[in-house]
Amino acid sequence: MPTASRRNIYLMLVLVMLIWSGNSILGRAMRMDVPPLTMAFLRWGGAALIAVPLAWRHIRADWGAIRQGWPVILLLGIVGVGSFNALMYSGLQYTTAANSLLIQAGVPALVLLLDFLLFRVMPRWAQVAGCLLASAGVLIIVFRGDPAAMAVLAFNRGDALMLCAVTMWSFYTVLLRLRPQISGLSFLALTIVIGAVVTAPFSAVELQTRDVHLSLSVMAGLAYLITLPSIVGYFLYNKAVDTIGAGDAGQVTNLQPLFGAILASLILGEPFDQHHLIGMALILAGIGLPLIARPGAA
């Protein structure tokens, strides 16, 4: 692939990570108003109402391939849409922002490992080096440049749920290579519907003991989750993985801690300090290394 085309894909992924950073912030901000499994169901149920009409013409045209590839579509919808988001929102009920970002930093390495174990795709040196650089940048941001902060790090059940979510997302990224050759809109709409169906019964059980507190701000947050992270974010991410591969696309997920810090500074007034700049430099270097290195280099 020409370098310019790869650069455009990376820029597209940067946009996706910015959108998904907002998803994580809203997921934690609304945790007292909307219980996690219900949040996942409302997100995907609302997205299905938009995506299915948009994709209906493509679904009809792709129906033969959809029927043949239905097991893979079902698996990807369960793993990457329903399960991942339900686990992530549940984890955000209990874990700290620092722990959440730290666990999510494991995605690039886990994607490279699963790609090798499942499909024998050997990671390139640039991918491994980039993963190490970006992970170091995440650690600097999470621990605010203070190594002593690692000593007081504590984990809870929210972290276990986040680890399960990260594992599901890594499997989804790697298994996207198996998706049938159908329209991107068809695939998106079908997996969104699967996500809504998977989370619906869990939401119904959850609502027996938890309430939803709707307000204008909560409804605005849900509207954001339904449109940008669900429809735009997933569509662009699926396209990126299909174009540059799971390993390179997975590297870019380390932008989320950086964007999270920037959004927290702009929205919540939290300070953006020198350790953020150092972490940003390492993350960008780690993500950019596979892009500037010769794609075929081992």
VEXDREN-2710 file (C-alpha; in Angstrom, 1 decimal):
% VEXDREN-2710
k/r/px/py/pz
1/MET/0.0/0.0/0.0
2/PRO/1.3/3.5/-0.8
3/THR/2.6/5.4/2.2
4/ALA/0.1/8.2/1.6
5/SER/-2.8/5.7/1.7
6/ARG/-1.5/4.2/4.9
7/ARG/-1.1/7.7/6.4
8/ASN/-4.8/8.4/5.6
9/ILE/-5.8/5.2/7.4
10/TYR/-3.9/6.2/10.4
11/LEU/-5.5/9.6/10.5
12/MET/-8.8/7.9/10.3
13/LEU/-7.9/5.8/13.3
14/VAL/-6.8/8.9/15.2
15/LEU/-10.4/10.2/14.7
16/VAL/-11.8/6.9/15.9
17/MET/-9.7/6.9/19.1
18/LEU/-10.8/10.5/19.8
19/ILE/-14.4/9.5/19.5
20/TRP/-13.9/6.4/21.6
21/SER/-12.1/8.4/24.3
22/GLY/-15.4/10.3/24.7
23/ASN/-17.2/7.0/25.0
24/SER/-15.0/5.9/28.0
25/ILE/-15.5/9.3/29.7
26/LEU/-19.2/9.2/29.3
27/GLY/-19.4/5.6/30.3
28/ARG/-17.9/6.5/33.7
29/ALA/-19.7/9.9/34.0
30/MET/-23.2/8.3/33.5
31/ARG/-22.6/5.2/35.7
32/MET/-24.8/6.5/38.5
33/ASP/-27.7/7.4/36.1
34/VAL/-27.7/4.4/33.7
35/PRO/-26.6/0.9/34.8
36/PRO/-23.9/-0.7/32.7
37/LEU/-25.8/-3.5/30.9
38/THR/-28.7/-1.2/30.2
39/MET/-26.3/1.5/28.9
40/ALA/-24.9/-1.1/26.5
41/PHE/-28.4/-2.2/25.4
42/LEU/-29.6/1.4/24.9
43/ARG/-26.4/2.2/22.9
44/TRP/-26.8/-0.7/20.5
45/GLY/-30.6/-0.7/20.3
46/GLY/-30.5/3.0/19.4
47/ALA/-27.7/2.4/16.9
48/ALA/-29.6/-0.5/15.3
49/LEU/-32.6/1.8/14.6
50/ILE/-30.2/4.0/12.6
51/ALA/-27.9/1.5/11.0
52/VAL/-30.4/-1.0/9.7
53/PRO/-32.4/1.4/7.5
54/LEU/-29.1/2.9/6.2
55/ALA/-27.7/-0.6/5.4
56/TRP/-30.9/-2.3/4.3
57/ARG/-30.2/-2.0/0.5
58/HIS/-26.7/-3.4/1.0
59/ILE/-28.0/-6.3/3.3
60/ARG/-30.4/-7.4/0.6
61/ALA/-27.7/-7.3/-2.0
62/ASP/-25.3/-9.2/0.2
63/TRP/-27.8/-11.8/1.5
64/GLY/-26.3/-14.8/-0.1
65/ALA/-22.8/-14.1/1.4
66/ILE/-24.4/-13.2/4.7
67/ARG/-26.2/-16.5/5.0
68/GLN/-22.9/-18.3/4.1
69/GLY/-20.8/-16.3/6.6
70/TRP/-23.4/-16.0/9.3
71/PRO/-21.5/-18.0/12.0
72/VAL/-18.5/-15.5/11.7
73/ILE/-20.8/-12.5/11.8
74/LEU/-22.5/-13.8/14.9
75/LEU/-19.2/-14.5/16.6
76/LEU/-17.9/-11.0/15.9
77/GLY/-21.1/-9.4/17.0
78/ILE/-21.1/-11.3/20.3
79/VAL/-17.4/-10.7/21.0
80/GLY/-16.7/-7.2/19.7
81/VAL/-20.0/-5.5/20.1
82/GLY/-22.2/-7.1/22.8
83/SER/-19.7/-8.7/25.2
84/PHE/-16.9/-6.1/24.9
85/ASN/-19.2/-3.1/25.7
86/ALA/-21.1/-4.8/28.5
87/LEU/-17.9/-5.8/30.2
88/MET/-16.3/-2.3/29.7
89/TYR/-19.3/-0.4/31.1
90/SER/-19.5/-2.8/34.0
91/GLY/-15.8/-2.4/34.7
92/LEU/-16.1/1.4/34.7
93/GLN/-18.6/1.1/37.6
94/TYR/-15.8/0.0/39.9
95/THR/-12.3/0.7/38.6
96/THR/-10.4/4.0/38.6
97/ALA/-9.6/5.9/35.4
98/ALA/-5.9/5.1/35.9
99/ASN/-6.4/1.4/36.2
100/SER/-8.8/1.4/33.2
101/LEU/-6.2/3.2/31.0
102/LEU/-3.4/0.9/32.2
103/ILE/-5.4/-2.2/31.3
104/GLN/-6.4/-0.8/27.9
105/ALA/-2.7/-0.2/27.1
106/GLY/-2.3/-4.0/26.8
107/VAL/-4.5/-4.1/23.7
108/PRO/-1.6/-3.6/21.1
109/ALA/0.6/-6.4/22.6
110/LEU/-2.4/-8.7/23.0
111/VAL/-3.4/-8.2/19.4
112/LEU/0.1/-9.0/18.2
113/LEU/0.1/-12.1/20.4
114/LEU/-3.3/-13.4/19.3
115/ASP/-2.5/-12.7/15.6
116/PHE/0.5/-14.9/16.0
117/LEU/-1.2/-17.7/18.0
118/LEU/-4.3/-17.9/15.8
119/PHE/-3.0/-17.0/12.3
120/ARG/0.8/-17.3/12.7
121/VAL/1.3/-13.7/11.7
122/MET/4.8/-12.8/12.9
123/PRO/5.0/-9.2/14.2
124/ARG/7.4/-6.9/12.5
125/TRP/10.2/-5.4/14.5
126/ALA/8.6/-1.9/14.0
127/GLN/5.4/-3.2/15.6
128/VAL/7.1/-4.6/18.6
129/ALA/9.3/-1.6/19.1
130/GLY/6.3/0.7/18.6
131/CYS/4.3/-1.2/21.1
132/LEU/7.0/-0.9/23.7
133/LEU/7.4/2.9/23.1
134/ALA/3.7/3.6/23.2
135/SER/3.2/1.5/26.3
136/ALA/5.9/3.4/28.1
137/GLY/4.1/6.6/27.1
138/VAL/0.9/5.3/28.6
139/LEU/2.7/4.4/31.9
140/ILE/4.1/7.9/32.1
141/ILE/0.6/9.4/31.7
142/VAL/-1.1/7.0/34.0
143/PHE/1.4/7.4/36.8
144/ARG/2.0/11.1/36.2
145/GLY/5.7/10.6/35.7
146/ASP/6.1/9.3/39.2
147/PRO/7.4/5.7/39.5
148/ALA/6.5/5.6/43.2
149/ALA/2.8/5.7/42.2
150/MET/3.1/2.1/41.0
151/ALA/3.6/1.0/44.6
152/VAL/0.1/2.1/45.7
153/LEU/-1.6/0.6/42.6
154/ALA/-4.6/-1.6/43.7
155/PHE/-6.9/-3.8/41.6
156/ASN/-10.5/-4.8/42.1
157/ARG/-13.3/-6.6/40.3
158/GLY/-13.7/-3.7/38.0
159/ASP/-10.2/-4.3/36.7
160/ALA/-11.0/-7.9/36.1
161/LEU/-14.0/-6.9/34.1
162/MET/-11.9/-4.4/32.1
163/LEU/-9.3/-7.1/31.5
164/CYS/-12.0/-9.4/30.1
165/ALA/-13.3/-6.5/27.9
166/VAL/-9.8/-5.8/26.6
167/THR/-9.4/-9.5/25.8
168/MET/-12.7/-9.5/23.9
169/TRP/-11.7/-6.5/21.9
170/SER/-8.3/-8.0/21.0
171/PHE/-10.0/-11.1/19.8
172/TYR/-12.5/-9.0/17.7
173/THR/-9.6/-7.1/16.1
174/VAL/-7.7/-10.2/15.1
175/LEU/-10.8/-12.2/14.0
176/LEU/-12.0/-9.4/11.7
177/ARG/-9.9/-11.0/9.0
178/LEU/-12.5/-13.8/8.9
179/ARG/-15.4/-11.5/8.1
180/PRO/-17.3/-12.4/4.9
181/GLN/-16.8/-10.2/1.9
182/ILE/-19.9/-8.1/2.3
183/SER/-20.5/-4.3/2.4
184/GLY/-19.1/-2.6/5.4
185/LEU/-22.5/-1.1/6.1
186/SER/-24.1/-4.6/6.0
187/PHE/-21.5/-6.0/8.4
188/LEU/-21.8/-3.0/10.8
189/ALA/-25.7/-3.1/10.9
190/LEU/-25.7/-6.9/11.5
191/THR/-23.2/-6.8/14.3
192/ILE/-25.0/-3.9/15.9
193/VAL/-28.2/-5.8/15.9
194/ILE/-26.4/-8.8/17.4
195/GLY/-25.0/-6.5/20.1
196/ALA/-28.5/-5.2/20.9
197/VAL/-30.0/-8.8/21.1
198/VAL/-27.1/-10.1/23.3
199/THR/-27.4/-7.2/25.8
200/ALA/-31.2/-7.0/25.9
201/PRO/-31.9/-9.9/28.4
202/PHE/-29.1/-8.8/30.7
203/SER/-30.5/-5.3/30.7
204/ALA/-34.0/-6.7/31.5
205/VAL/-32.6/-8.5/34.6
206/GLU/-30.5/-5.5/35.7
207/LEU/-33.5/-3.2/35.6
208/GLN/-35.2/-5.4/38.2
209/THR/-32.8/-3.9/40.8
210/ARG/-31.5/-0.7/39.2
211/ASP/-33.2/2.4/37.8
212/VAL/-32.4/4.7/34.9
213/HIS/-32.4/8.4/35.7
214/LEU/-32.9/10.3/32.5
215/SER/-32.1/14.0/32.2
216/LEU/-31.2/16.2/29.2
217/SER/-27.5/15.6/29.8
218/VAL/-27.9/11.9/30.1
219/MET/-30.0/11.8/26.9
220/ALA/-27.4/13.9/25.1
221/GLY/-24.7/11.4/26.3
222/LEU/-26.7/8.5/25.1
223/ALA/-27.2/10.2/21.7
224/TYR/-23.4/10.6/21.4
225/LEU/-22.9/6.9/22.3
226/ILE/-25.5/5.8/19.8
227/THR/-24.1/7.8/16.8
228/LEU/-20.4/8.5/16.9
229/PRO/-18.7/5.6/18.9
230/SER/-21.2/3.0/17.7
231/ILE/-21.8/3.8/14.0
232/VAL/-19.0/6.1/12.9
233/GLY/-16.3/4.6/15.1
234/TYR/-17.0/0.9/14.4
235/PHE/-17.4/1.5/10.7
236/LEU/-14.1/3.3/10.4
237/TYR/-12.2/0.9/12.7
238/ASN/-13.5/-2.2/10.7
239/LYS/-12.3/-0.5/7.5
240/ALA/-8.9/0.3/9.0
241/VAL/-8.3/-3.3/10.2
242/ASP/-9.3/-4.6/6.8
243/THR/-6.9/-2.3/5.1
244/ILE/-3.7/-2.3/7.2
245/GLY/-4.2/-5.4/9.4
246/ALA/-4.9/-6.1/13.0
247/GLY/-1.4/-5.4/14.3
248/ASP/-0.9/-1.9/13.0
249/ALA/-4.5/-0.9/13.8
250/GLY/-4.2/-2.2/17.3
251/GLN/-1.2/0.0/18.0
252/VAL/-3.3/3.1/17.6
253/THR/-5.5/2.2/20.6
254/ASN/-2.8/3.7/22.9
255/LEU/-4.0/7.1/21.8
256/GLN/-7.0/6.8/24.0
257/PRO/-5.2/7.5/27.3
258/LEU/-3.6/10.6/25.7
259/PHE/-7.0/11.9/24.3
260/GLY/-8.6/11.1/27.7
261/ALA/-6.1/13.3/29.4
262/ILE/-6.6/16.1/26.8
263/LEU/-10.4/15.9/27.1
264/ALA/-10.2/15.8/30.9
265/SER/-8.1/19.0/30.7
266/LEU/-10.5/20.8/28.3
267/ILE/-13.8/19.6/29.9
268/LEU/-13.0/19.0/33.5
269/GLY/-10.2/21.6/33.9
270/GLU/-7.7/19.0/35.0
271/PRO/-4.0/20.1/34.5
272/PHE/-2.1/19.0/31.4
273/ASP/1.5/18.8/32.7
274/GLN/5.0/17.9/31.5
275/HIS/4.5/14.2/32.0
276/HIS/1.6/14.4/29.6
277/LEU/3.8/15.9/26.9
278/ILE/6.5/13.2/27.4
279/GLY/3.9/10.4/27.3
280/MET/2.4/12.0/24.2
281/ALA/5.8/12.0/22.4
282/LEU/6.4/8.4/23.2
283/ILE/2.9/7.3/22.2
284/LEU/3.1/9.2/18.9
285/ALA/6.6/7.7/18.2
286/GLY/5.3/4.2/19.0
287/ILE/2.3/4.6/16.7
288/GLY/4.3/6.3/13.9
289/LEU/7.2/3.8/13.8
290/PRO/5.3/1.0/12.0
291/LEU/4.0/3.7/9.5
292/ILE/7.4/5.1/8.6
293/ALA/9.2/1.7/8.6
294/ARG/9.2/-0.3/5.4
295/PRO/5.8/-2.2/5.6
296/GLY/7.5/-5.5/4.5
297/ALA/10.3/-5.3/7.0
298/ALA/10.5/-8.2/9.4
END
